[in-house]
Amino acid sequence: MPGLTLAEADYSGLAMDLAVRDVPRAAEILTAQLGRIENPDRKARFAFIMPALSGDAAVRERWFLSLADVDNRQREAWVLDGLEYLHHPLRASQSEKYLRPSLDLLWEIQKTGDIFFPKGWMDATLDGHTSGEAADVVRRFLATLPPDYPARLRNIILASADELFRAAGQ
C-alpha cells in the first residue's frame, strides 16, 4: 500500500506469521529478517524464536527439548513467544506430542522461574489446541498427580485448559 510505513517489529511479525504458515521459502524469509534487525536484543529474541518457527519438525523438537535446561528459559517472555508459535493452531496436531512434557515441566518451571511464568507457560502451551486428544492428555495428567503436587499449579492447569476443554466438548 503506498505510503504505508512498516517498523522493524512489523516486518519481524510478518516474517514469523509467514513461517508458521509454512509459506514457500519461509526459512529464507526468517533469515533475511534476522539480518535486517539492528537492535541487539530484538535480534537475539528473533534468533531464539526462529527454531520454534521452523518448517522442520526436528528443529522444532530440538528447540522444545532445550527448554528442559533452566538456562534456556532465562528470557521467559521469549520462551512464551516461542511456545505460542510451537503450539500455534496451524501446528497443533504436530505439537500435541509436547503437551505431556510441558505439563511434566510445570513444577520445575514454578521452582526456577518468575511467579507468573507457570501461568504463561500453560497458556502458551494450551491456547493453540482444541482437540479431544489434547484435552485427554491434560485430563490424564491431572488424574495422575501425586498428593504433594502444588494446588496452585493444578489450578493453573485447570484455568489454562478451560478453553481447550470447552472446545473439545469436555
C-alpha positions as CSV (number, residue, x, y, z in Angstrom):
1,M,0.0,0.0,0.0
2,P,1.6,3.3,-1.0
3,G,2.7,5.4,1.9
4,L,2.4,2.6,4.5
5,T,5.5,2.6,6.6
6,L,6.3,-0.6,8.5
7,A,8.6,-0.7,11.5
8,E,11.2,-3.4,12.2
9,A,8.8,-5.1,14.6
10,D,6.1,-5.2,11.9
11,Y,8.5,-6.9,9.5
12,S,9.5,-9.4,12.2
13,G,5.9,-10.2,13.0
14,L,5.1,-10.7,9.3
15,A,8.1,-13.0,8.9
16,M,7.1,-15.1,11.9
17,D,3.5,-15.3,10.8
18,L,4.6,-16.4,7.3
19,A,6.9,-19.0,8.7
20,V,4.3,-20.6,11.0
21,R,2.1,-20.8,7.9
22,D,4.8,-22.8,6.1
23,V,4.9,-20.5,3.1
24,P,7.5,-21.3,0.4
25,R,10.9,-20.1,1.3
26,A,9.9,-19.4,4.9
27,A,13.4,-20.2,6.2
28,E,14.8,-17.6,3.8
29,I,12.3,-15.0,4.9
30,L,13.3,-15.6,8.6
31,T,17.0,-15.4,7.8
32,A,16.6,-12.3,5.8
33,Q,14.6,-10.6,8.5
34,L,17.2,-11.6,11.1
35,G,19.8,-9.9,9.1
36,R,17.7,-6.7,8.9
37,I,17.2,-6.4,12.7
38,E,19.6,-3.8,14.1
39,N,18.7,-3.8,17.8
40,P,20.8,-6.5,19.5
41,D,18.1,-7.5,22.0
42,R,15.4,-7.8,19.3
43,K,17.8,-9.7,17.1
44,A,18.6,-12.1,19.9
45,R,14.9,-12.6,20.6
46,F,14.2,-13.3,17.0
47,A,17.1,-15.8,16.7
48,F,15.8,-17.5,19.9
49,I,12.3,-18.0,18.5
50,M,13.4,-18.9,14.9
51,P,13.7,-22.7,15.6
52,A,10.2,-22.8,17.0
53,L,9.0,-21.5,13.7
54,S,11.0,-23.9,11.6
55,G,9.3,-26.0,8.9
56,D,11.5,-28.8,10.0
57,A,9.8,-30.8,12.8
58,A,13.2,-32.0,14.1
59,V,14.4,-28.4,14.6
60,R,11.2,-27.5,16.5
61,E,11.7,-30.6,18.6
62,R,15.3,-29.7,19.5
63,W,14.1,-26.2,20.4
64,F,11.4,-27.6,22.7
65,L,13.7,-30.1,24.3
66,S,16.3,-27.4,25.0
67,L,13.7,-25.8,27.3
68,A,14.3,-28.5,29.9
69,D,17.6,-26.7,30.7
70,V,16.8,-23.8,33.0
71,D,19.5,-21.7,31.3
72,N,17.4,-21.8,28.1
73,R,14.4,-20.4,30.0
74,Q,16.2,-17.3,31.3
75,R,14.3,-14.9,28.9
76,E,10.8,-16.1,29.9
77,A,9.0,-13.7,27.5
78,W,11.0,-15.2,24.6
79,V,10.2,-18.7,25.8
80,L,6.5,-17.9,25.9
81,D,6.6,-16.3,22.4
82,G,8.3,-19.4,21.1
83,L,5.8,-21.7,22.7
84,E,2.9,-19.8,21.2
85,Y,4.4,-20.4,17.8
86,L,5.2,-24.0,18.5
87,H,1.6,-24.6,19.6
88,H,0.0,-22.3,17.0
89,P,-3.4,-23.7,15.9
90,L,-1.9,-24.4,12.4
91,R,0.6,-26.7,14.1
92,A,-1.5,-28.1,16.9
93,S,-1.6,-31.6,15.6
94,Q,2.2,-31.6,15.2
95,S,2.8,-30.1,18.6
96,E,0.4,-32.2,20.6
97,K,3.3,-34.5,21.5
98,Y,4.8,-31.7,23.6
99,L,1.7,-31.3,25.8
100,R,2.7,-34.0,28.4
101,P,6.3,-33.0,28.6
102,S,5.2,-29.4,29.1
103,L,2.9,-30.5,31.9
104,D,5.7,-32.5,33.4
105,L,8.0,-29.5,33.4
106,L,5.5,-27.2,35.1
107,W,6.6,-27.9,38.7
108,E,10.2,-27.2,37.8
109,I,9.1,-24.0,35.9
110,Q,7.5,-22.8,39.2
111,K,10.7,-23.5,41.1
112,T,13.0,-21.8,38.7
113,G,11.0,-19.0,37.2
114,D,9.1,-15.9,37.9
115,I,5.8,-16.2,39.9
116,F,3.8,-15.6,36.7
117,F,5.8,-17.9,34.4
118,P,3.8,-21.1,35.2
119,K,0.5,-19.5,34.0
120,G,2.2,-18.1,30.9
121,W,3.8,-21.4,30.2
122,M,0.5,-23.2,30.4
123,D,-1.4,-20.6,28.4
124,A,1.2,-20.6,25.6
125,T,1.2,-24.4,25.6
126,L,-2.6,-25.0,25.6
127,D,-4.1,-22.0,23.7
128,G,-3.5,-23.4,20.2
129,H,-5.1,-26.8,21.0
130,T,-8.8,-27.7,20.6
131,S,-8.8,-31.5,20.0
132,G,-10.3,-34.1,22.3
133,E,-6.9,-35.9,22.2
134,A,-5.2,-32.8,23.6
135,A,-7.9,-32.4,26.3
136,D,-7.4,-36.1,27.2
137,V,-3.6,-35.6,27.7
138,V,-4.4,-32.8,30.2
139,R,-7.1,-34.8,32.0
140,R,-4.8,-37.9,32.3
141,F,-2.1,-35.7,33.7
142,L,-4.4,-34.2,36.3
143,A,-5.7,-37.7,37.2
144,T,-2.2,-38.9,38.0
145,L,-0.9,-36.0,40.0
146,P,0.9,-37.0,43.2
147,P,-0.7,-35.9,46.5
148,D,2.1,-33.4,47.1
149,Y,1.6,-31.6,43.8
150,P,1.0,-27.9,44.5
151,A,-2.7,-26.9,44.4
152,R,-1.7,-23.6,42.8
153,L,-0.2,-25.4,39.8
154,R,-3.2,-27.7,39.5
155,N,-5.4,-24.7,39.4
156,I,-3.2,-23.0,36.8
157,I,-3.6,-26.1,34.6
158,L,-7.3,-26.1,35.0
159,A,-7.6,-22.4,34.2
160,S,-5.4,-22.6,31.2
161,A,-7.2,-25.8,29.9
162,D,-10.7,-24.3,30.3
163,E,-11.0,-23.2,26.7
164,L,-9.4,-26.5,25.5
165,F,-12.0,-28.5,27.5
166,R,-14.8,-26.4,26.1
167,A,-13.6,-26.6,22.5
168,A,-13.2,-30.4,22.9
169,G,-16.7,-30.7,24.3
170,Q,-15.4,-32.0,27.7
